[in-house]
Amino acid sequence: MPGKVNPVIPEVVNQVCFQVIGNDATVTMAAEAGQMELNVFEPVLFYNLFESLEILRHACSTLRLHAIQDLKVNEHRVHDYVEHSLAMATALVKHLGYAKVSEITKQALKENKSLRTIVLEQHLMSEAEVDDALRPESMIHPR
């Protein structure tokens, strides 16, 4: 497929996680099967524990070097996603009330417009008030 980007590094990390989960099952069973301080299953327990630590170390390094380190955020695209996110409607409720925001949200969805656009078109808030209310940061940090 033209332009397709293969997510091979995250897929590798998934496979490592699957292996670690299997190793964890082995470690759990080996620990349960042992008696008091004498656990004859320690070799398989420690083998799987150390293998998990080693492959996780490599997976984290690979993920950082080949998937995260040079990752660039397309700020314009992210802004567009936030601008058209109907989840931002919750930030308007304290200003306009639940019923009005519900109506605005339905209209925004129907007309494929942002909440900001609808609020400004209906002169429900000033541009400065809308900008302040719809700041994404206000949804993750209390004021």
KEMIPA-689012 format. One record per residue (C-alpha): x, z, y. Coordinates in Angstrom, 3 decimals. Example, Ala and Ser with C-alpha at 12.3 -4.5 7.8 and 13.67 -1.06 7.14 Angstrom:
<xx = 12.300 | zz = 7.800 | yy = -4.500>
<xx = 13.670 | zz = 7.140 | yy = -1.060>
END
This chain:
<xx = 0.000 | zz = 0.000 | yy = 0.000>
<xx = 1.615 | zz = -1.030 | yy = 3.297>
<xx = 2.641 | zz = 1.870 | yy = 5.519>
<xx = 1.990 | zz = 4.494 | yy = 2.827>
<xx = 4.252 | zz = 7.515 | yy = 2.948>
<xx = 4.814 | zz = 9.136 | yy = -0.411>
<xx = 4.707 | zz = 12.925 | yy = -0.347>
<xx = 7.349 | zz = 13.242 | yy = -3.078>
<xx = 9.020 | zz = 16.354 | yy = -1.687>
<xx = 5.820 | zz = 18.451 | yy = -1.512>
<xx = 4.961 | zz = 17.140 | yy = -4.994>
<xx = 8.352 | zz = 18.339 | yy = -6.248>
<xx = 7.663 | zz = 21.760 | yy = -4.732>
<xx = 4.281 | zz = 21.805 | yy = -6.512>
<xx = 5.991 | zz = 21.070 | yy = -9.811>
<xx = 8.468 | zz = 23.884 | yy = -9.212>
<xx = 5.540 | zz = 26.218 | yy = -8.512>
<xx = 3.905 | zz = 25.181 | yy = -11.778>
<xx = 7.134 | zz = 26.000 | yy = -13.619>
<xx = 7.431 | zz = 29.367 | yy = -11.870>
<xx = 3.826 | zz = 30.193 | yy = -12.797>
<xx = 4.648 | zz = 29.401 | yy = -16.438>
<xx = 7.794 | zz = 31.504 | yy = -16.229>
<xx = 5.763 | zz = 34.346 | yy = -14.738>
<xx = 3.411 | zz = 34.247 | yy = -17.710>
<xx = 6.421 | zz = 34.494 | yy = -20.032>
<xx = 7.915 | zz = 37.380 | yy = -18.028>
<xx = 4.570 | zz = 39.207 | yy = -18.055>
<xx = 4.125 | zz = 38.802 | yy = -21.798>
<xx = 7.735 | zz = 39.822 | yy = -22.494>
<xx = 7.366 | zz = 42.935 | yy = -20.346>
<xx = 4.083 | zz = 43.858 | yy = -22.037>
<xx = 5.509 | zz = 43.366 | yy = -25.527>
<xx = 8.476 | zz = 45.691 | yy = -25.018>
<xx = 8.500 | zz = 49.330 | yy = -26.031>
<xx = 9.513 | zz = 51.919 | yy = -23.443>
<xx = 13.197 | zz = 51.578 | yy = -22.473>
<xx = 13.947 | zz = 49.389 | yy = -25.496>
<xx = 12.656 | zz = 45.920 | yy = -24.769>
<xx = 13.932 | zz = 43.359 | yy = -27.216>
<xx = 12.298 | zz = 40.659 | yy = -25.088>
<xx = 14.570 | zz = 41.201 | yy = -22.078>
<xx = 16.594 | zz = 38.019 | yy = -22.733>
<xx = 13.553 | zz = 35.732 | yy = -22.343>
<xx = 12.259 | zz = 37.886 | yy = -19.491>
<xx = 15.481 | zz = 37.674 | yy = -17.468>
<xx = 16.113 | zz = 34.031 | yy = -18.351>
<xx = 12.750 | zz = 33.020 | yy = -16.905>
<xx = 13.062 | zz = 35.340 | yy = -13.926>
<xx = 16.478 | zz = 33.962 | yy = -12.961>
<xx = 15.377 | zz = 30.375 | yy = -13.588>
<xx = 12.406 | zz = 30.922 | yy = -11.262>
<xx = 14.635 | zz = 32.346 | yy = -8.528>
<xx = 17.068 | zz = 29.442 | yy = -8.823>
<xx = 14.526 | zz = 26.620 | yy = -8.840>
<xx = 12.588 | zz = 28.235 | yy = -5.977>
<xx = 15.806 | zz = 28.458 | yy = -3.959>
<xx = 16.480 | zz = 24.761 | yy = -4.517>
<xx = 12.865 | zz = 23.798 | yy = -3.831>
<xx = 12.846 | zz = 25.691 | yy = -0.512>
<xx = 16.088 | zz = 24.056 | yy = 0.532>
<xx = 14.843 | zz = 20.589 | yy = -0.458>
<xx = 11.548 | zz = 21.100 | yy = 1.366>
<xx = 13.338 | zz = 22.258 | yy = 4.520>
<xx = 15.947 | zz = 19.464 | yy = 4.509>
<xx = 13.796 | zz = 16.522 | yy = 3.472>
<xx = 10.287 | zz = 17.339 | yy = 4.705>
<xx = 10.281 | zz = 19.925 | yy = 7.486>
<xx = 13.556 | zz = 19.724 | yy = 9.403>
<xx = 12.980 | zz = 16.331 | yy = 11.039>
<xx = 9.209 | zz = 16.600 | yy = 11.255>
<xx = 7.927 | zz = 15.482 | yy = 14.654>
<xx = 4.551 | zz = 16.503 | yy = 16.009>
<xx = 2.478 | zz = 13.730 | yy = 17.541>
<xx = 1.232 | zz = 15.876 | yy = 20.419>
<xx = -1.171 | zz = 13.215 | yy = 21.703>
<xx = -2.823 | zz = 12.934 | yy = 18.274>
<xx = -3.016 | zz = 16.708 | yy = 17.839>
<xx = -4.571 | zz = 17.053 | yy = 21.301>
<xx = -7.128 | zz = 14.390 | yy = 20.352>
<xx = -8.017 | zz = 16.253 | yy = 17.139>
<xx = -8.486 | zz = 19.509 | yy = 19.063>
<xx = -10.401 | zz = 17.792 | yy = 21.857>
<xx = -12.910 | zz = 16.346 | yy = 19.376>
<xx = -13.100 | zz = 19.380 | yy = 17.105>
<xx = -16.604 | zz = 20.775 | yy = 16.986>
<xx = -15.113 | zz = 24.103 | yy = 15.906>
<xx = -14.168 | zz = 24.601 | yy = 19.541>
<xx = -17.886 | zz = 25.085 | yy = 20.233>
<xx = -17.555 | zz = 28.765 | yy = 19.374>
<xx = -15.442 | zz = 29.219 | yy = 22.504>
<xx = -18.352 | zz = 28.024 | yy = 24.635>
<xx = -20.972 | zz = 30.403 | yy = 23.234>
<xx = -20.062 | zz = 33.307 | yy = 25.522>
<xx = -20.406 | zz = 30.989 | yy = 28.549>
<xx = -23.482 | zz = 28.953 | yy = 27.655>
<xx = -25.244 | zz = 30.821 | yy = 24.875>
<xx = -25.700 | zz = 29.955 | yy = 21.234>
<xx = -28.759 | zz = 27.711 | yy = 21.594>
<xx = -27.255 | zz = 25.544 | yy = 24.344>
<xx = -23.918 | zz = 25.212 | yy = 22.537>
<xx = -25.732 | zz = 24.263 | yy = 19.335>
<xx = -27.552 | zz = 21.528 | yy = 21.252>
<xx = -24.302 | zz = 20.301 | yy = 22.854>
<xx = -22.534 | zz = 20.271 | yy = 19.492>
<xx = -25.260 | zz = 18.158 | yy = 17.893>
<xx = -25.146 | zz = 15.741 | yy = 20.819>
<xx = -21.339 | zz = 15.499 | yy = 20.671>
<xx = -21.494 | zz = 14.711 | yy = 16.971>
<xx = -24.275 | zz = 12.149 | yy = 17.417>
<xx = -22.609 | zz = 10.378 | yy = 20.358>
<xx = -19.031 | zz = 10.774 | yy = 19.097>
<xx = -18.029 | zz = 12.559 | yy = 22.298>
<xx = -16.004 | zz = 15.669 | yy = 22.899>
<xx = -17.656 | zz = 18.954 | yy = 23.773>
<xx = -15.766 | zz = 18.881 | yy = 27.068>
<xx = -17.292 | zz = 15.504 | yy = 27.947>
<xx = -20.843 | zz = 16.652 | yy = 27.203>
<xx = -20.450 | zz = 19.908 | yy = 29.161>
<xx = -19.038 | zz = 18.073 | yy = 32.178>
<xx = -21.638 | zz = 15.279 | yy = 32.022>
<xx = -24.421 | zz = 17.879 | yy = 32.072>
<xx = -22.692 | zz = 19.832 | yy = 34.878>
<xx = -22.932 | zz = 23.038 | yy = 32.857>
<xx = -19.474 | zz = 24.261 | yy = 33.865>
<xx = -16.768 | zz = 23.223 | yy = 36.280>
<xx = -13.761 | zz = 21.333 | yy = 34.951>
<xx = -11.555 | zz = 24.391 | yy = 35.466>
<xx = -14.014 | zz = 26.604 | yy = 33.577>
<xx = -14.207 | zz = 24.136 | yy = 30.686>
<xx = -10.421 | zz = 23.828 | yy = 30.570>
<xx = -10.097 | zz = 27.602 | yy = 30.438>
<xx = -12.839 | zz = 28.075 | yy = 27.842>
<xx = -11.620 | zz = 25.330 | yy = 25.518>
<xx = -7.977 | zz = 26.359 | yy = 25.419>
<xx = -7.107 | zz = 26.470 | yy = 21.700>
<xx = -4.853 | zz = 29.462 | yy = 22.346>
<xx = -7.916 | zz = 31.467 | yy = 23.368>
<xx = -9.210 | zz = 31.130 | yy = 19.811>
<xx = -6.132 | zz = 32.660 | yy = 18.193>
<xx = -5.124 | zz = 35.314 | yy = 20.720>
<xx = -7.504 | zz = 37.857 | yy = 22.224>
<xx = -7.725 | zz = 37.924 | yy = 25.982>
END
